[in-house]
Amino acid sequence: MTAAIVGWLFLVEITSGILQGYYVPLIPDLVDHLGIHDADFNWFEASQLLLSALVVPFLAKLGDMFGHKRILLATTVLTAGASWWLAFAGDFWSFLAAWALQGFYVVWLPLEVALIFDRGRRSGHGPSQTRRAAGLLVVALEAGAIIGALSAGRVFAALGENITLTLFVPAIAVTLVFFAILFGVPESEPGTEKRTLDVVGFTLLTVGLLLITSGLTFLRINGPETWWVWALIAIGLLSFWPFGKWELKQADPAIDLRVLRQPNMWPVQLTAGLIGISLLGAQAPLATYAGTDAVNGYGLGLEASDISTLIGTYLISMIIGALLFPIASKRLSPRIALIAAAFLVAIGYLLFIPFHLEVWQVFLNMFIAGLGSGALVGALPAAAAAAAPRGQTGVASGLTNTTKTIGGSFASAIFGVVLLAGAASAVTSTAASLAGYMVVWTVCGLGALTAAVLLFFVPKLAFADPSVADELAAVAAVPE
């Protein structure tokens, strides 16, 4: 039965990938269609990241309470509606609202992980089944992104450059996948204990996340000299103090901080945030570096088609990493495989510091980083689900998405500032400085290195199937 569920969810993640890859090649045409400037498109990305940070914990909790399939269906309806709205939106503000609401798809993967883990838990192989399934879902995600990126331009040309008809494609895909979920995916089993929705806790959490992510967005747009930007971030961070005090008093909190502080949980959540720095924050700088004219003394001077090949190589390496992770987990241990994946990300980005002038060097660095990133995209929510008590798998896996988003928002803001700061020293007018790129690569590499070190604090038998963990513990307890 688990294989059948994964098959249907595979279609869901292909659709998620299409949503993430389809619009990127169309950005210049969307800018012309809406009559806006290139820089204005940043607001669309910021609005979607903000929505994902806010809604994932809440929706994941609803999944734990009322069934993960129900919430998966509800968010698919919302995403489909927003996708159709995008096709007909003809001005900046309506497109912004539709683009933000389309971001409900970000909760799909955490809900899918919770569904699969619930199914596997009954057989006693929940952690291992979830790791294998999560790897396949990441393959579907990246394959969908490749399909979307490669097809968008061709569909646009085939439809006579009609932007509305071109945007029908992702809307149709999301609409169809609703029926795949409805008829193909069984509901998870809710816990026997009585659950309540901690409205106050979620409100405090939303306020804190809203302030922090808004502050990071305005930091990128307004610059570090804007004092109120830092005030927003500081107030957001301080708001977690009353949030924590409130949550510790609740029998059924929005976020169970007692679970979060366990040694098999907090390193996973921090790792998600640290990996989000490179996964969400570094892709735009890497693309601009690849397109920077080599007359500056750095950059590859690649055309758009070659940059697409570079991005495709990165996505393929993520697919390979996702497929290899379950194998490595079985032969080594889930903990060691996670550590190795984080080290691969660190190595890939730190190699940019000495090796960044040749095309093959950049391709190799991104391939190495992609192997680790692909492994971690599916492995982290699966690890969080394995570490969570029954009834909290959705929230635990969803939090990895939230911390990843915050890490990406932080990185995007900081990278935008450092790249702009040294732009005046470049030969070409639009190029950023090499020093700025060095900062990007260093922060990504050290962030992943820190994550690898944190994962050493995870207990050795964490994330293993109960039967396997019991056997290994028994062997370890036998005196020599």
C-alpha positions in Angstrom: 0.0 0.0 0.0 2.9 2.4 0.8 4.2 2.0 -2.8 0.8 2.9 -4.2 0.7 6.1 -2.0 4.2 7.1 -3.1 3.1 6.7 -6.7 0.2 9.1 -6.4 2.3 11.5 -4.3 5.0 11.3 -6.9 2.5 13.0 -9.3 1.9 15.7 -6.7 5.6 16.5 -6.4 6.1 16.6 -10.2 3.3 19.2 -10.2 5.1 21.1 -7.3 8.3 21.0 -9.4 6.5 22.3 -12.4 5.2 25.3 -10.4 8.8 26.0 -9.2 10.4 25.7 -12.7 7.7 26.8 -15.2 7.6 30.5 -14.4 11.3 31.3 -14.3 12.0 31.3 -18.1 8.9 33.5 -18.5 10.0 36.2 -16.1 11.0 38.7 -18.8 7.7 38.2 -20.6 5.7 38.4 -17.4 7.5 41.7 -16.7 6.4 43.1 -20.1 2.9 41.7 -19.7 2.4 43.4 -16.4 4.2 46.6 -17.4 6.6 46.6 -14.4 10.3 46.8 -13.9 12.6 43.7 -13.5 13.3 44.6 -9.9 9.6 44.5 -9.1 9.5 40.8 -9.6 11.4 40.4 -6.3 8.2 41.3 -4.6 6.5 38.2 -6.0 9.3 36.0 -4.6 9.2 37.8 -1.2 5.4 37.5 -0.9 5.5 33.7 -1.5 8.4 33.1 0.9 6.5 35.1 3.5 3.3 33.2 3.1 5.1 29.8 3.2 6.8 30.8 6.5 3.5 31.8 8.0 1.1 29.0 6.9 3.2 25.8 7.0 3.3 25.3 10.8 -0.5 26.1 11.1 -1.5 23.8 8.2 0.8 21.0 9.3 -0.8 21.2 12.8 -4.3 21.0 11.1 -3.1 17.9 9.3 -2.0 16.3 12.5 -5.4 17.1 14.0 -7.9 16.4 11.2 -6.0 14.3 8.7 -3.1 15.1 6.4 -5.0 14.1 3.2 -7.8 16.6 4.0 -5.3 19.5 4.4 -3.4 18.3 1.3 -6.6 18.5 -0.7 -7.5 21.9 0.8 -4.1 23.4 -0.1 -4.3 21.9 -3.6 -7.6 23.7 -4.1 -6.1 27.0 -2.9 -3.1 26.5 -5.1 -5.2 25.6 -8.2 -7.4 28.7 -7.6 -4.3 30.9 -7.3 -2.8 29.4 -10.5 -5.9 30.1 -12.5 -6.0 33.6 -11.1 -2.4 34.1 -12.2 -3.3 33.3 -15.8 -5.9 36.1 -15.9 -4.1 38.6 -13.7 -3.2 41.7 -15.7 -1.8 44.1 -13.2 0.9 44.1 -10.5 -1.3 43.9 -7.4 -3.6 41.1 -8.5 -0.6 39.1 -9.8 1.2 39.7 -6.5 -1.8 38.4 -4.5 -2.2 35.4 -6.8 1.5 34.6 -6.7 1.6 34.7 -2.9 -1.5 32.5 -2.6 0.0 30.0 -5.0 2.7 29.4 -2.3 0.3 27.1 -0.4 2.0 24.3 -2.3 5.0 24.5 0.0 3.1 22.5 2.6 2.7 19.6 0.3 6.0 17.8 1.0 5.7 18.0 4.8 2.1 16.6 4.6 3.2 13.9 2.2 6.0 12.9 4.5 3.6 12.7 7.5 1.2 10.5 5.4 3.9 8.1 4.4 5.4 8.0 7.9 1.9 7.2 9.4 1.6 4.3 6.9 5.0 3.0 7.6 4.6 3.3 11.4 2.1 0.5 11.4 4.6 -1.9 9.9 7.4 -0.9 12.2 9.4 0.5 9.3 8.3 4.1 9.3 11.7 5.8 9.3 13.3 3.7 6.6 10.2 3.7 4.4 9.8 7.5 4.8 13.5 8.1 3.8 13.1 6.0 0.7 9.8 7.6 -0.2 11.1 11.1 0.5 14.0 10.5 -1.8 11.7 9.5 -4.6 9.5 12.6 -3.9 12.5 14.8 -4.3 13.3 13.1 -7.6 9.8 13.9 -8.7 10.1 17.5 -7.5 13.4 18.2 -9.3 12.2 16.3 -12.4 9.1 18.5 -12.4 11.2 21.6 -12.1 13.3 20.5 -15.1 10.1 19.7 -17.1 8.6 23.1 -16.2 11.8 25.1 -17.1 12.3 23.3 -20.4 8.6 23.4 -21.5 7.6 27.0 -20.6 9.5 28.7 -23.4 8.4 26.2 -25.9 4.7 26.4 -24.9 4.9 30.2 -25.0 6.3 30.1 -28.6 3.8 27.4 -29.7 0.8 29.5 -28.4 1.9 32.6 -30.3 3.4 34.2 -27.2 0.0 34.5 -25.5 0.9 34.8 -21.8 -2.6 33.9 -20.6 -2.8 30.6 -22.5 0.8 29.8 -21.5 -0.1 30.1 -17.8 -3.0 27.7 -18.2 -0.5 24.8 -18.2 0.5 24.9 -14.5 -3.1 25.7 -13.5 -4.4 22.6 -15.4 -1.6 20.5 -13.8 -2.6 21.5 -10.2 -6.3 20.9 -11.0 -5.6 17.4 -12.2 -3.4 16.5 -9.3 -6.3 17.3 -7.0 -8.1 14.2 -8.3 -5.0 12.1 -8.0 -5.0 12.9 -4.2 -8.7 12.5 -3.9 -9.0 9.1 -5.4 -5.4 7.6 -4.9 -4.2 8.7 -1.4 -5.7 7.2 1.8 -6.2 9.3 4.9 -3.8 9.1 7.8 -5.0 7.8 11.2 -5.5 10.6 13.8 -4.2 10.0 17.3 -6.6 8.8 20.0 -5.9 11.8 22.3 -8.0 14.9 22.2 -6.4 17.7 20.3 -6.9 21.5 20.5 -5.8 24.3 18.3 -3.5 26.7 20.2 -4.8 29.9 18.6 -2.8 32.2 20.9 0.4 30.3 20.2 -0.1 30.4 16.5 -0.9 34.1 16.6 2.3 34.8 18.5 4.3 32.6 16.1 2.8 34.3 13.1 3.6 37.8 14.4 7.2 36.8 15.1 7.7 35.2 11.7 5.9 38.1 9.9 8.2 40.7 11.6 11.4 38.7 10.9 10.7 37.8 7.3 9.3 41.2 6.5 12.4 42.8 8.0 14.7 40.6 5.9 12.7 41.4 2.8 12.9 45.2 3.4 16.6 44.8 4.3 17.3 43.5 0.8 15.2 46.2 -0.8 15.9 49.3 1.4 19.5 48.4 2.4 21.2 48.0 5.8 21.3 51.7 6.5 17.5 51.7 7.1 17.1 51.6 10.9 13.5 50.5 11.0 14.4 47.3 9.1 16.6 46.2 12.0 13.9 47.2 14.5 11.4 44.9 12.7 13.8 42.0 12.9 14.7 42.7 16.6 11.1 42.9 17.6 10.3 39.7 15.8 13.1 37.9 17.6 12.1 39.3 21.0 8.5 38.1 20.3 9.6 34.5 20.6 10.2 35.0 24.4 6.5 35.4 25.2 5.7 32.7 22.6 8.0 30.3 24.4 6.6 31.1 27.8 3.1 30.5 26.6 3.8 27.3 24.7 5.5 25.7 27.8 2.2 26.1 29.7 0.0 24.5 27.1 -1.0 20.8 27.1 -1.3 20.8 23.3 0.9 23.7 22.1 1.2 25.0 18.6 4.8 24.0 18.6 5.9 21.6 21.3 9.1 23.1 22.5 9.8 20.1 24.7 10.0 18.0 21.6 12.1 20.6 19.8 14.8 20.6 22.4 15.3 16.9 22.2 18.8 15.9 20.8 17.3 14.1 17.8 15.2 17.1 16.8 16.9 20.5 17.4 20.0 19.7 15.2 17.7 18.7 12.4 15.7 21.9 12.6 18.8 24.1 12.8 20.3 22.2 9.9 17.2 23.0 7.7 17.7 26.7 8.4 21.5 26.5 7.7 21.0 24.6 4.5 18.2 27.0 3.5 21.0 29.6 3.2 22.5 27.9 0.1 19.4 26.1 -1.1 17.2 29.2 -1.4 19.6 32.1 -1.1 22.5 31.3 -3.3 20.9 30.2 -6.6 20.4 33.8 -7.9 24.0 34.9 -7.1 25.3 31.7 -8.8 23.3 32.4 -11.9 24.5 36.1 -12.1 28.1 35.0 -11.5 27.8 32.6 -14.4 26.5 35.4 -16.6 29.1 38.0 -15.5 31.4 39.1 -18.3 34.9 37.7 -17.8 36.4 41.1 -18.7 35.9 41.8 -14.9 38.6 39.3 -14.1 36.0 36.8 -12.8 32.7 35.4 -14.0 32.1 32.9 -16.8 30.3 35.1 -19.3 27.8 32.4 -20.2 24.8 32.9 -22.4 21.3 32.2 -21.0 21.2 28.7 -22.6 24.4 27.8 -21.0 23.2 29.1 -17.6 20.2 26.8 -18.0 22.5 23.9 -18.6 24.4 24.8 -15.4 21.1 24.9 -13.4 20.0 21.7 -15.0 23.3 20.0 -13.9 22.6 21.2 -10.4 19.1 19.8 -10.4 20.3 16.5 -11.8 22.9 16.2 -9.0 20.1 16.9 -6.5 18.1 14.0 -8.0 21.2 11.7 -7.7 21.7 12.8 -4.1 18.1 12.1 -3.2 18.3 8.6 -4.7 21.7 7.8 -2.9 20.6 9.0 0.5 18.4 6.0 1.5 21.2 3.6 0.3 23.8 5.4 2.4 21.4 5.4 5.4 21.0 1.7 5.1 24.7 0.9 4.7 26.0 3.5 7.3 23.2 5.0 9.4 20.7 7.8 8.9 22.8 10.1 11.2 26.0 9.5 9.3 24.3 9.9 6.0 22.9 13.3 7.1 26.3 14.4 8.3 27.9 13.3 5.0 25.3 15.2 3.0 25.9 18.4 4.9 29.6 18.1 4.4 29.1 17.7 0.6 27.2 21.0 0.6 30.0 22.6 2.6 32.7 21.2 0.3 30.9 22.3 -2.8 30.6 25.9 -1.8 34.0 26.3 -0.1 35.6 25.0 -3.3 34.3 28.1 -5.0 36.8 30.2 -3.1 39.9 28.9 -4.8 38.2 27.4 -7.9 35.8 29.7 -9.7 37.4 31.0 -12.9 36.8 28.0 -15.2 33.5 26.7 -16.4 34.3 23.1 -15.4 35.2 24.3 -11.9 31.8 26.0 -11.3 30.0 23.0 -12.8 31.9 20.6 -10.5 31.4 22.7 -7.4 27.6 23.0 -8.0 27.4 19.2 -8.7 29.0 18.4 -5.4 26.8 20.8 -3.5 23.8 19.5 -5.3 24.4 15.9 -4.2 24.3 17.0 -0.6 21.3 19.4 -1.1 19.3 16.8 -2.9 19.8 14.3 -0.1 18.8 16.9 2.6 15.7 18.2 0.9 13.8 15.0 1.6 15.9 13.6 4.4 15.4 16.5 6.8 11.5 16.4 7.0 11.7 12.6 7.1 14.2 12.8 10.0 12.0 15.3 11.8 8.9 13.0 11.4 10.9 10.0 12.7 11.9 12.0 15.8 8.4 13.4 16.5 5.9 11.7 18.8 2.7 10.4 17.3 0.3 13.2 16.4 3.1 15.7 15.7 4.7 14.3 12.5 3.2 17.0 10.3 4.3 19.9 12.5 7.8 18.5 12.9 8.3 17.9 9.2 6.6 21.3 8.4 9.0 23.2 10.7 11.9 22.1 8.6 10.3 24.0 5.7 9.8 27.0 7.9 13.3 27.2 9.2 14.6 26.5 5.7 12.6 29.5 4.4 13.9 31.8 7.2 17.4 30.7 6.4 16.8 31.4 2.7 15.3 34.8 3.5 18.2 35.8 5.7 20.7 34.7 3.0 18.8 36.4 0.2 18.7 39.7 2.1 22.4 39.6 3.2 23.6 38.4 -0.2 21.7 41.2 -2.0 23.4 43.8 0.3 27.0 42.5 -0.1 26.7 42.0 -3.8 25.4 45.5 -4.3 28.0 47.1 -2.0 31.0 46.3 -4.2 29.3 46.7 -7.6 31.0 50.0 -8.2 34.4 48.3 -8.4 33.4 46.1 -11.3 34.3 46.9 -14.9 30.8 46.2 -16.3 28.0 48.3 -14.9 25.7 45.5 -13.8 28.3 43.2 -12.3 28.8 42.6 -8.6 32.2 42.5 -7.0 34.3 39.3 -6.6 34.5 40.1 -2.9 30.7 40.0 -2.7 30.6 36.6 -4.4 33.3 35.3 -2.0 31.1 36.3 0.9 28.2 34.4 -0.6 30.3 31.2 -1.1 31.9 31.5 2.3 28.6 32.0 4.2 27.0 29.0 2.3 30.0 26.8 3.0 30.4 27.7 6.6 26.6 27.4 7.2 26.6 23.8 5.8 29.8 23.0 7.8 28.1 24.2 11.0 25.1 22.0 10.2 27.4 19.0 9.8 28.9 19.6 13.2 25.5 20.1 14.8 24.4 16.7 13.5 27.1 15.0 15.5 25.1 15.9 18.6 22.2 13.6 17.3 22.2 10.3 19.1 23.8 7.5 17.1 20.7 5.4 16.8 18.3 8.3 15.9 16.0 8.0 12.9 16.4 4.2 12.6 13.5 1.8 12.5 12.4 0.7 16.0 13.4 -2.9 15.4 16.8 -2.0 14.0 17.5 0.5 16.9 16.5 -2.1 19.5 18.9 -4.7 17.9 21.8 -2.2 17.7 21.2 -1.1 21.3 21.2 -4.7 22.5 24.5 -5.4 20.7 26.0 -2.3 22.2 24.9 -3.3 25.6 26.7 -6.7 25.5 30.0 -6.5 27.4 33.1 -7.5 25.5 
